[in-house]
Amino acid sequence: MLVSLKELLSQCQKNKTAVTAFNVYNLETILSVNQAANNLNQPVIFSFGESYLDDVPMDLIALNIRFLAEQSDQSMVLHLDHAKNLSTIKRAVDCGFTSVMYDGSHLSIEENIKNTRTVVEIARKAKVSVEGELGYMNPEDGSLHNESGAVDHSEFTRPEMALKYVTETGVDALAIAIGNAHGLYQGEPHLEFSVLTEIAALTDIPLVLHGSSGIPEDQIKKAINFGICKINVNTELALGAVESIRQSIKMSPEVNSLRYEKLIRQTKADLVLLIEKYLKLTRN
Ligand SMILES: [Zn+2]
């Protein structure tokens, strides 16, 4: 069934658990996420990024996910990821998304608060949840924001700013920067748990960890214990699908030995396994 992010995450907060949000780019990724969630009897979040709009119409994605969610016994959220434009948010609300993320993390805190309030106002009327972001991370495609790729502590979410942002905007969930990054990590990532603990104590809101691909399991589990209710996985699927395709082609190098429909079937099967791995991490 289709539910709002707020509904799902409030359960997680109560039970000290988390739900995984997987980025979906097309029908194959949607079907893989749906199958894995149904296989393991777990809730899931379908995350569609504003940056994919050039590739596929939002309405089409929404129709597919809504259809599958309505057939499923599992709680499923249709979520808009990293939207920087108000027009995209309005479209998502009209398409039946049950959650939107407004990403104003690149703006000043005042501007971020002002814009997020507008988003909350629009979303509330349609009973759509809002995720905000505070603290700076590198771009969603995993590109680096400085030459070394090192995580900059000055860009971590500041707990007192998080409190101000949450209080003044009324968001339902907050994405934070505590050493997490989009894309592949340069060396082993280290989450700053003292910052997480402080934010969780001050804000009492479900917290979101972007860039969870590649974070060691023990750190993810600890983060969930400390207040993370949603973990975002994108890179591992994006790269995993390509690796699957690479292997299929390697095994059938001759023209006419591999058909597209067979390739898709194998990629979906490989993606389901990857998705299940992350779903098991957030199991009760
Ligand atoms: Zn993100």
Boltz pocket constraint, residues with backbone or C-beta under 6 A from the ligand:
constraints:
  - pocket:
      binder: B
      contacts: [[A, 82], [A, 140], [A, 182], [A, 210], [A, 211], [A, 232]]
      max_distance: 6.0
